Amino acid sequence: MAKQFNNIDDEEIEMINLVLDDGTEMECEILAIFPANNNDYIALIPSTPSDDNDDEDEVLLYRYKELEDDEVELTSIEDEEEFEIVADAFDELLDEMEFNSMPDND
């Protein structure tokens, strides 16, 4: 079961701060936490778009693990095959979210 943090009504949006390899911090919106490939993953979108990608929102995918004391561990997905599996699972989640947000036409 995927945990979705924001919805079509723009209720409370959960944010997380990432510390990148170069030590800089990036604030990201949490889109969803979802299972795939026998692990949990998190989909994030930077709150400030990068200069490289003006037309499209960049979604970041990480392996996600909850630790003690409400801390989490995010791990980069290095394996291309694993990344493809996770990206496909996230696309399916987006399709499901879009389908569930469609108005009922009775």
KEROPA-673973 format. One line per 2 residues: for each residue x, z, y of N, C-alpha, C. Coordinates in nm, 4 decimals, padded with zeros to 6 digits. Example, Ala and Ser with C-alpha at 12.3 -4.5 7.8 and 13.67 -1.06 7.14 Angstrom:
# KEROPA-673973
01.3190,00.7800,-00.5690,01.2300,00.7800,-00.4500,01.3200,00.7800,-00.3300  01.2850,00.7080,-00.2250,01.3670,00.7140,-00.1060,01.2900,00.7870,00.0030 $
This chain:
# KEROPA-673973
00.0845,00.0000,-00.1180,00.0000,00.0000,00.0000,00.0886,00.0000,00.1238  00.0652,-00.0904,00.2134,00.1451,-00.1007,00.3355,00.0929,-00.0042,00.4410 $
00.1852,00.0519,00.5141,00.1488,00.1393,00.6252,00.1645,00.0568,00.7523  00.0530,00.0345,00.8220,00.0559,-00.0457,00.9434,00.0491,00.0468,01.0635 $
00.1342,00.0231,01.1617,00.1443,00.1137,01.2744,00.0701,00.0676,01.3981  00.0459,-00.0594,01.4097,-00.0344,-00.1057,01.5222,-00.1393,-00.1999,01.4675 $
-00.2442,-00.2181,01.5421,-00.3481,-00.3073,01.4936,-00.4016,-00.3893,01.6091  -00.5024,-00.4654,01.5814,-00.5573,-00.5584,01.6795,-00.6117,-00.4869,01.8032 $
-00.6484,-00.3597,01.7890,-00.7019,-00.2841,01.9016,-00.5920,-00.2199,01.9862  -00.4651,-00.2426,01.9490,-00.3509,-00.1864,02.0212,-00.3614,-00.0351,02.0371 $
-00.3946,00.0326,01.9267,-00.3918,00.1775,01.9295,-00.2465,00.2203,01.9449  -00.2184,00.3447,01.9240,-00.0831,00.3957,01.9439,00.0198,00.3112,01.8691 $
00.1250,00.2740,01.9384,00.2315,00.1936,01.8801,00.3501,00.2846,01.8526  00.3985,00.2834,01.7295,00.5134,00.3646,01.6903,00.6412,00.2896,01.7245 $
00.7387,00.3628,01.7760,00.8669,00.3044,01.8139,00.9784,00.3750,01.7379  01.0903,00.3053,01.7236,01.2090,00.3617,01.6600,01.3309,00.3085,01.7355 $
01.4341,00.3910,01.7471,01.5592,00.3475,01.8087,01.6589,00.3138,01.6992  01.7143,00.1930,01.7039,01.8181,00.1506,01.6106,01.9533,00.1623,01.6791 $
02.0516,00.2096,01.6058,02.1889,00.2071,01.6548,02.2573,00.0934,01.5787  02.2988,-00.0093,01.6529,02.3590,-00.1271,01.5925,02.5046,-00.1027,01.5561 $
02.5626,-00.1948,01.4809,02.7016,-00.1807,01.4356,02.7994,-00.1630,01.5504  02.7690,-00.2237,01.6663,02.8602,-00.2124,01.7801,02.8351,-00.0869,01.8642 $
02.7428,00.0003,01.8178,02.7161,00.1262,01.8868,02.6053,00.1202,01.9904  02.5571,00.0004,02.0224,02.4472,-00.0105,02.1187,02.3160,00.0297,02.0521 $
02.2229,00.0751,02.1341,02.0912,00.1139,02.0840,01.9883,00.0086,02.1203  01.8926,-00.0117,02.0304,01.7845,-00.1058,02.0533,01.6528,-00.0373,02.0165 $
01.5591,-00.0336,02.1111,01.4277,00.0226,02.0833,01.3414,-00.0858,02.0194  01.2764,-00.0504,01.9088,01.1944,-00.1461,01.8351,01.0567,-00.0875,01.8062 $
00.9593,-00.1758,01.8020,00.8234,-00.1405,01.7608,00.8162,-00.1531,01.6091  00.7570,-00.0534,01.5446,00.7380,-00.0580,01.4001,00.6104,-00.1373,01.3724 $
00.6259,-00.2498,01.3034,00.5095,-00.3309,01.2677,00.4443,-00.2801,01.1402  00.5259,-00.2529,01.0380,00.4717,-00.2074,00.9103,00.5827,-00.1545,00.8216 $
00.5437,-00.0684,00.7301,00.6287,-00.0263,00.6197,00.5555,-00.0713,00.4949  00.6261,-00.1434,00.4079,00.5580,-00.2062,00.2952,00.6489,-00.2097,00.1728 $
00.5878,-00.2124,00.0528,00.6677,-00.2191,-00.0697,00.6970,-00.3645,-00.1077  00.8131,-00.3855,-00.1677,00.8501,-00.5144,-00.2261,00.9733,-00.4910,-00.3122 $
00.9834,-00.5648,-00.4204,01.1062,-00.5627,-00.4999,01.1449,-00.4200,-00.5424  01.0449,-00.3367,-00.5731,01.0647,-00.1979,-00.6174,01.1304,-00.1080,-00.5132 $
01.1212,-00.1437,-00.3855,01.1722,-00.0628,-00.2751,01.0702,-00.0643,-00.1625  01.0912,00.0208,-00.0640,01.0113,00.0157,00.0584,01.0940,-00.0518,00.1663 $
01.0259,-00.1256,00.2519,01.0907,-00.1986,00.3603,01.0156,-00.1733,00.4900  01.0836,-00.1976,00.6014,01.0229,-00.1796,00.7323,01.0424,-00.3076,00.8115 $
00.9382,-00.3450,00.8850,00.9426,-00.4615,00.9734,00.9394,-00.4101,01.1167  01.0372,-00.4529,01.1948,01.0514,-00.4084,01.3335,01.0562,-00.5293,01.4252 $
01.0138,-00.5069,01.5490,01.0286,-00.6097,01.6510,01.0908,-00.5439,01.7731  01.2014,-00.6004,01.8236,01.2658,-00.5397,01.9411,01.1692,-00.5348,02.0596 $
01.1722,-00.4229,02.1330,01.0817,-00.4105,02.2476,01.1257,-00.5001,02.3625  01.2539,-00.5350,02.3661,01.3044,-00.6300,02.4653,01.3522,-00.7528,02.3913 $
01.2901,-00.8690,02.4163,01.3314,-00.9897,02.3438,01.4762,-01.0257,02.3750  01.5422,-01.0833,02.2763,01.6809,-01.1249,02.2976,01.6845,-01.2537,02.3785 $
01.7952,-01.2757,02.4470,01.8106,-01.3968,02.5270,01.8188,-01.5209,02.4395  01.8639,-01.5027,02.3151,01.8805,-01.6164,02.2246,01.7482,-01.6744,02.1778 $
01.6417,-01.5980,02.1850,01.5165,-01.6371,02.1203,01.3996,-01.6121,02.2145  01.3883,-01.6902,02.3203,01.2857,-01.6683,02.4222,01.1458,-01.7065,02.3752 $
01.1333,-01.8071,02.2897,01.0028,-01.8601,02.2516,00.9330,-01.7789,02.1438  01.0088,-01.7083,02.0619,00.9544,-01.6475,01.9427,00.9966,-01.5018,01.9324 $
00.9077,-01.4169,01.8822,00.9438,-01.2777,01.8588,01.0294,-01.2689,01.7334  01.1373,-01.1946,01.7424,01.2281,-01.1772,01.6300,01.1847,-01.0551,01.5507 $
01.1592,-01.0717,01.4217,01.1220,-00.9608,01.3348,01.2448,-00.9212,01.2543  01.2750,-00.7926,01.2549,01.3882,-00.7392,01.1804,01.3360,-00.6704,01.0558 $
01.3953,-00.6993,00.9415,01.3549,-00.6396,00.8150,01.4698,-00.5563,00.7605  01.4388,-00.4318,00.7201,01.5381,-00.3403,00.6640,01.4796,-00.2710,00.5418 $
01.5675,-00.2297,00.4511,01.5274,-00.1411,00.3433,01.5021,-00.0050,00.4076  01.3955,00.0633,00.3639,01.3478,00.1860,00.4294,01.3428,00.2993,00.3278 $
01.3959,00.4158,00.3666,01.3905,00.5334,00.2802,01.3653,00.6557,00.3667  01.2639,00.7352,00.3282,01.2349,00.8600,00.3992,01.3253,00.9692,00.3446 $
01.3875,01.0425,00.4367,01.4747,01.1536,00.4020,01.4060,01.2845,00.4384  01.4766,01.3957,00.4239,01.4206,01.5252,00.4618,01.4105,01.5367,00.6128 $
01.3323,01.6320,00.6598,01.3185,01.6637,00.8025,01.2728,01.5449,00.8866  01.1816,01.4641,00.8335,01.1238,01.3499,00.9051,01.2269,01.2467,00.9494 $
01.3409,01.2426,00.8832,01.4410,01.1410,00.9139,01.4243,01.0247,00.8173  01.4687,00.9082,00.8618,01.4610,00.7891,00.7775,01.5978,00.7221,00.7728 $
01.6185,00.6470,00.6670,01.7411,00.5700,00.6514,01.7024,00.4232,00.6428  01.7617,00.3411,00.7278,01.7409,00.1974,00.7249,01.8698,00.1321,00.6779 $
01.8565,00.0405,00.5826,01.9727,-00.0280,00.5275,01.9530,-00.1773,00.5433  02.0564,-00.2448,00.5895,02.0499,-00.3899,00.6035,02.0326,-00.4549,00.4664 $
01.9621,-00.5661,00.4650,01.9419,-00.6425,00.3420,02.0501,-00.7501,00.3393  02.1508,-00.7295,00.2559,02.2653,-00.8204,00.2499,02.2431,-00.9363,00.1537 $
02.1676,-00.9125,00.0473,02.1458,-01.0129,-00.0568,02.0406,-01.1142,-00.0130  02.0763,-01.2424,-00.0151,01.9850,-01.3478,00.0319,01.8576,-01.3557,-00.0522 $
01.8703,-01.3373,-00.1829,01.7540,-01.3419,-00.2712,01.6586,-01.2262,-00.2404  01.7138,-01.1065,-00.2220,01.6316,-00.9906,-00.1864,01.5629,-01.0140,-00.0521 $
01.6367,-01.0693,00.0447,01.5788,-01.0955,00.1764,01.4607,-01.1924,00.1657  01.4742,-01.2968,00.0845,01.3648,-01.3932,00.0672,01.2413,-01.3265,00.0071 $
01.2616,-01.2385,-00.0902,01.1502,-01.1660,-00.1519,01.0806,-01.0788,-00.0478  01.1592,-01.0081,00.0327,01.1040,-00.9181,00.1346,01.0324,-00.9992,00.2439 $
01.0928,-01.1099,00.2874,01.0308,-01.1941,00.3896,00.8979,-01.2504,00.3400  00.8924,-01.2922,00.2137,00.7671,-01.3426,00.1572,00.6617,-01.2322,00.1511 $
00.7028,-01.1111,00.1128,00.6083,-00.9984,00.1075,00.5561,-00.9659,00.2470  00.6439,-00.9736,00.3481,00.6008,-00.9472,00.4850,00.5054,-01.0563,00.5328 $
00.5320,-01.1816,00.4996,00.4407,-01.2906,00.5359,00.3030,-01.2703,00.4734  00.3004,-01.2266,00.3475,00.1727,-01.1978,00.2814,00.0998,-01.0841,00.3521 $
00.1744,-00.9824,00.3936,00.1151,-00.8706,00.4672,00.0556,-00.9187,00.5986  00.1277,-01.0053,00.6698,00.0750,-01.0610,00.7956,-00.0534,-01.1396,00.7714 $
-00.0542,-01.2202,00.6659,-00.1749,-01.2965,00.6322,-00.2921,-01.2031,00.6036  -00.2653,-01.0950,00.5298,-00.3689,-00.9969,00.4977,-00.4197,-00.9278,00.6241 $
-00.3270,-00.8915,00.7142,-00.3664,-00.8260,00.8389,-00.4528,-00.9200,00.9233  -00.4140,-01.0469,00.9277,-00.4908,-01.1455,01.0047,-00.6293,-01.1635,00.9431 $
-00.6360,-01.1719,00.8101,-00.7641,-01.1882,00.7419,-00.8546,-01.0676,00.7674  -00.7976,-00.9471,00.7605,-00.8761,-00.8257,00.7808,-00.9217,-00.8078,00.9255 $
-00.8545,-00.8728,01.0202,-00.8936,-00.8603,01.1599,-00.9947,-00.9656,01.2025  -01.0275,-01.0584,01.1129,-01.1258,-01.1622,01.1456,-01.2649,-01.1005,01.1526 $
-01.3453,-01.1429,01.2515,-01.4818,-01.0889,01.2596,-01.5675,-01.1395,01.1432  -01.6585,-01.0531,01.0998,-01.7512,-01.0922,00.9941,-01.8554,-01.1883,01.0502 $
-01.8770,-01.2978,00.9811,-01.9780,-01.3945,01.0222,-02.0950,-01.3875,00.9232  -02.1842,-01.2937,00.9459,-02.2992,-01.2770,00.8556,-02.4106,-01.3679,00.8937 $
